[in-house]
């Protein structure tokens, strides 16, 4: 196993499992090239005829996602995606601290939408009916809107003393469809690339740009983790490897037209897994 020391054992193993898969070796390069041509055509067309949503986009995106989860994706890939969908809002709730409960009254508890939403994934039908994909991409922007630096620093003691909620307490029954019906063709990398392709094809221009540019929260997450673990050199060393070189590492927006779909997997998802695992298993309070 390629054990990158700054990545969790789970993610290392998941990445390593697909290195010899046929789809990773042969299909992945084709999809990367295909995606380049798709966005070259799609972006100009969307600018002319699909700048704002018509209403059907969410169901097309999530219907395609649900179909892929049921019939095409590997169990490892679906598990990684489901974990990410559930872990990310749990991280954001934890970091918002006391402010989260106040904001909760202003943000209705919707299925798969909003930081304070319901993320029990009971069925694939839930995914289609509740706008999972676009709702998930909006989390980054909601977190930026709700996060307050002064409030975080004032509450940093209580945040250090707590841990994010356990994602295993959330339902993952939707994964049963993959185990029962999938042909296990697409591994993690290709599933993520396909999600990006589907968003690029079906979403309106504004939603597509936002979805392909939703890395702002990662820079805030990195800042937060460095403050929480300011006295832990081992964690700080790991965090240095998550510094974003070309995707919203500061206060600018990277170009969605030239976005790299691999950033979602090797940066965004892997980083959330690292932060969540570290907070749950290596709490900062033991090093102060």
C-alpha positions as CSV (number, residue, x, y, z in Angstrom):
1,X,0.0,0.0,0.0
2,X,1.2,3.5,-0.8
3,X,1.0,4.9,2.7
4,X,1.2,8.6,2.3
5,X,1.8,9.7,5.9
6,X,-0.5,12.8,5.8
7,X,-3.5,10.8,4.5
8,X,-5.6,8.6,6.7
9,X,-5.2,4.8,6.5
10,X,-8.7,4.5,5.1
11,X,-8.1,6.9,2.2
12,X,-4.7,5.4,1.6
13,X,-6.2,1.9,1.3
14,X,-9.1,3.1,-0.8
15,X,-6.7,4.9,-3.3
16,X,-4.4,1.9,-3.4
17,X,-7.2,-0.6,-4.1
18,X,-8.0,1.0,-7.4
19,X,-4.4,1.4,-8.7
20,X,-4.6,-1.9,-10.6
21,X,-8.2,-1.7,-11.7
22,X,-8.8,-1.7,-15.4
23,X,-11.0,1.4,-15.3
24,X,-8.3,3.4,-13.5
25,X,-5.7,2.4,-16.0
26,X,-7.7,2.6,-19.3
27,X,-10.9,4.5,-18.7
28,X,-9.6,7.4,-16.5
29,X,-7.3,8.9,-19.2
30,X,-10.2,8.8,-21.6
31,X,-12.6,10.5,-19.2
32,X,-10.1,13.3,-18.4
33,X,-9.6,14.0,-22.1
34,X,-13.4,13.8,-22.7
35,X,-14.1,16.2,-19.9
36,X,-11.8,18.8,-21.5
37,X,-13.8,18.7,-24.8
38,X,-17.2,18.6,-22.9
39,X,-16.5,21.8,-21.0
40,X,-15.0,23.5,-24.1
41,X,-18.4,23.0,-25.8
42,X,-20.7,23.2,-22.8
43,X,-19.5,26.5,-21.2
44,X,-20.1,28.7,-24.3
45,X,-23.4,27.0,-25.0
46,X,-24.5,27.5,-21.4
47,X,-23.5,31.2,-21.5
48,X,-25.9,31.7,-24.5
49,X,-28.9,29.4,-23.6
50,X,-28.5,28.1,-20.0
51,X,-27.2,30.8,-17.8
52,X,-30.0,30.3,-15.2
53,X,-31.7,27.1,-14.0
54,X,-34.9,25.9,-15.7
55,X,-35.9,23.5,-12.9
56,X,-35.0,20.1,-14.3
57,X,-31.3,20.2,-13.6
58,X,-31.2,18.8,-10.1
59,X,-33.3,15.7,-10.9
60,X,-31.2,15.0,-14.0
61,X,-27.9,15.2,-12.0
62,X,-29.1,13.2,-9.1
63,X,-31.0,10.7,-11.2
64,X,-27.8,10.0,-13.1
65,X,-25.8,9.8,-9.8
66,X,-28.3,7.3,-8.4
67,X,-28.2,5.2,-11.5
68,X,-24.4,5.1,-11.4
69,X,-24.4,4.3,-7.7
70,X,-26.8,1.4,-8.2
71,X,-25.4,-0.2,-11.4
72,X,-21.8,1.0,-12.2
73,X,-19.8,2.1,-9.1
74,X,-17.7,0.0,-6.9
75,X,-18.7,-0.4,-3.2
76,X,-15.5,1.4,-2.2
77,X,-16.4,4.4,-4.4
78,X,-19.9,4.7,-3.1
79,X,-18.8,4.3,0.5
80,X,-16.3,7.2,0.0
81,X,-18.9,9.4,-1.6
82,X,-21.5,8.7,1.1
83,X,-19.0,9.2,3.9
84,X,-18.0,12.5,2.4
85,X,-21.6,13.7,2.0
86,X,-22.1,13.0,5.7
87,X,-18.8,14.0,7.2
88,X,-18.5,17.5,5.6
89,X,-21.6,18.9,7.3
90,X,-20.6,17.3,10.6
91,X,-17.2,19.1,10.4
92,X,-18.9,22.4,9.7
93,X,-21.4,22.1,12.6
94,X,-18.5,21.3,14.9
95,X,-16.5,24.4,13.8
96,X,-19.4,26.7,14.0
97,X,-19.6,25.9,17.7
98,X,-22.2,27.7,19.7
99,X,-23.1,29.8,16.7
100,X,-24.4,26.7,15.0
101,X,-27.3,26.3,17.4
102,X,-28.3,29.9,16.9
103,X,-28.1,29.7,13.1
104,X,-30.0,26.4,13.2
105,X,-33.2,28.3,13.9
106,X,-32.7,30.3,10.7
107,X,-31.9,27.2,8.6
108,X,-34.7,24.7,8.3
109,X,-33.7,21.1,8.6
110,X,-33.9,19.9,5.0
111,X,-32.9,16.5,3.6
112,X,-29.3,16.8,2.2
113,X,-29.4,20.6,2.1
114,X,-27.8,23.0,4.5
115,X,-25.2,22.4,7.2
116,X,-27.9,21.6,9.7
117,X,-29.8,19.3,7.3
118,X,-30.8,15.6,7.6
119,X,-28.0,13.5,6.2
120,X,-29.4,10.0,6.8
121,X,-29.1,8.3,3.4
122,X,-31.9,5.7,3.5
123,X,-32.5,5.2,-0.2
124,X,-31.4,6.2,-3.7
125,X,-34.9,7.8,-4.1
126,X,-34.0,10.2,-1.3
127,X,-31.0,11.4,-3.4
128,X,-33.2,12.1,-6.4
129,X,-36.0,13.8,-4.5
130,X,-33.8,16.1,-2.4
131,X,-31.3,17.7,-4.7
132,X,-28.3,16.1,-3.1
133,X,-25.5,17.0,-5.5
134,X,-26.2,20.8,-5.9
135,X,-27.2,21.0,-2.2
136,X,-23.8,19.5,-1.2
137,X,-21.9,21.9,-3.3
138,X,-23.8,24.8,-1.7
139,X,-22.4,23.7,1.8
140,X,-19.1,25.4,1.1
141,X,-20.7,28.7,0.4
142,X,-23.1,28.4,3.4
143,X,-20.1,27.7,5.7
144,X,-18.2,30.7,4.4
145,X,-21.3,32.9,5.0
146,X,-21.9,31.6,8.6
147,X,-18.4,31.3,9.8
148,X,-17.2,34.2,12.0
149,X,-13.5,34.5,12.9
150,X,-14.0,36.4,16.1
151,X,-16.7,34.0,17.3
152,X,-14.6,31.0,16.5
153,X,-11.6,32.4,18.4
154,X,-13.9,33.3,21.4
155,X,-15.2,29.7,21.4
156,X,-12.0,27.9,20.5
157,X,-11.7,26.3,24.0
158,X,-15.1,24.6,23.8
159,X,-14.5,23.6,20.2
160,X,-11.2,22.0,21.2
161,X,-12.9,20.1,24.1
162,X,-15.5,18.6,21.8
163,X,-15.4,16.3,18.8
164,X,-17.5,16.1,15.6
165,X,-20.6,13.8,15.7
166,X,-20.1,10.2,14.6
167,X,-21.0,9.7,11.0
168,X,-21.7,6.0,11.6
169,X,-24.8,7.0,13.5
170,X,-26.2,8.3,10.2
171,X,-28.1,5.8,7.9
172,X,-26.2,4.5,4.9
173,X,-28.9,2.1,3.7
174,X,-28.7,3.6,0.2
175,X,-25.4,1.7,-0.2
176,X,-27.2,-1.6,-0.1
177,X,-28.4,-1.0,-3.7
178,X,-24.7,-0.9,-4.8
179,X,-23.9,-4.2,-3.1
180,X,-26.9,-5.9,-4.6
181,X,-27.0,-4.6,-8.2
182,X,-23.7,-2.9,-9.2
183,X,-21.4,-4.4,-11.8
184,X,-18.5,-2.8,-9.9
185,X,-17.1,-1.1,-13.0
186,X,-16.2,2.4,-11.8
187,X,-13.7,3.1,-8.9
188,X,-13.4,6.2,-6.8
189,X,-11.4,8.3,-9.3
190,X,-13.7,7.7,-12.2
191,X,-16.9,8.1,-10.1
192,X,-15.7,11.6,-9.0
193,X,-14.8,12.5,-12.6
194,X,-18.2,11.3,-13.8
195,X,-20.0,13.4,-11.1
196,X,-18.1,16.5,-12.4
197,X,-18.9,15.6,-16.0
198,X,-22.6,15.2,-15.2
199,X,-22.8,18.5,-13.3
200,X,-21.0,20.2,-16.3
201,X,-23.5,18.8,-18.8
202,X,-26.8,19.3,-16.9
203,X,-26.4,22.2,-14.5
204,X,-26.9,25.8,-15.6
205,X,-23.9,28.0,-16.0
206,X,-24.1,29.7,-12.6
207,X,-24.5,26.4,-10.7
208,X,-21.8,24.7,-12.7
209,X,-19.3,27.5,-12.0
210,X,-20.2,27.4,-8.3
211,X,-19.9,23.7,-8.1
212,X,-16.5,23.5,-9.9
213,X,-15.2,26.4,-7.7
214,X,-16.4,25.2,-4.3
215,X,-13.0,25.0,-2.5
216,X,-13.2,28.2,-0.5
217,X,-14.2,26.3,2.6
218,X,-11.1,24.2,2.4
219,X,-8.9,27.2,3.0
220,X,-11.0,28.1,6.0
221,X,-10.9,24.5,7.2
222,X,-7.1,24.6,6.9
223,X,-6.9,27.8,8.9
224,X,-9.2,26.4,11.6
225,X,-7.2,23.2,11.9
226,X,-3.9,25.1,12.3
227,X,-5.4,27.1,15.1
228,X,-6.9,24.1,16.9
229,X,-3.6,22.2,16.7
230,X,-1.2,25.2,17.0
231,X,0.8,23.3,19.7
232,X,0.9,20.0,17.8
233,X,3.8,20.0,15.4
234,X,3.0,16.5,14.0
235,X,-0.5,17.6,12.9
236,X,0.8,21.0,11.6
237,X,3.3,19.1,9.4
238,X,0.5,17.0,8.0
239,X,-1.6,20.1,7.3
240,X,1.2,21.7,5.3
241,X,0.5,19.0,2.6
242,X,-3.1,20.3,2.3
243,X,-2.1,23.8,1.4
244,X,-3.9,24.6,-1.8
245,X,-1.6,25.6,-4.6
246,X,-4.1,26.5,-7.3
247,X,-7.7,26.2,-5.9
248,X,-8.9,29.0,-3.8
249,X,-6.0,28.9,-1.4
250,X,-6.7,32.5,-0.4
251,X,-9.3,35.0,-1.4
252,X,-9.5,34.4,-5.1
253,X,-11.4,32.1,-7.4
254,X,-9.8,29.5,-9.6
255,X,-11.0,29.2,-13.1
256,X,-13.9,26.7,-13.4
257,X,-13.1,26.4,-17.1
258,X,-9.7,24.9,-16.3
259,X,-10.6,23.1,-13.0
260,X,-9.1,19.8,-12.3
261,X,-11.7,17.1,-11.3
262,X,-9.0,15.2,-9.4
263,X,-8.9,18.1,-6.8
264,X,-12.2,16.9,-5.4
265,X,-10.8,13.5,-4.6
266,X,-7.2,14.1,-3.7
267,X,-7.7,17.4,-2.1
268,X,-11.2,18.1,-0.9
269,X,-12.4,14.6,0.1
270,X,-9.1,13.4,1.4
271,X,-8.7,16.6,3.4
272,X,-12.1,16.3,5.0
273,X,-11.3,12.7,5.9
274,X,-8.1,13.7,7.5
275,X,-9.6,16.6,9.5
276,X,-12.5,14.4,10.7
277,X,-10.3,11.5,11.6
278,X,-7.8,13.7,13.5
279,X,-10.5,15.5,15.4
280,X,-12.2,12.3,16.4
281,X,-9.1,10.3,17.2
282,X,-6.4,12.8,18.1
283,X,-8.3,15.7,19.8
284,X,-6.3,18.9,20.3
285,X,-7.1,19.2,24.0
286,X,-4.5,16.5,24.8
287,X,-1.7,18.6,23.4
288,X,-2.3,22.0,25.2
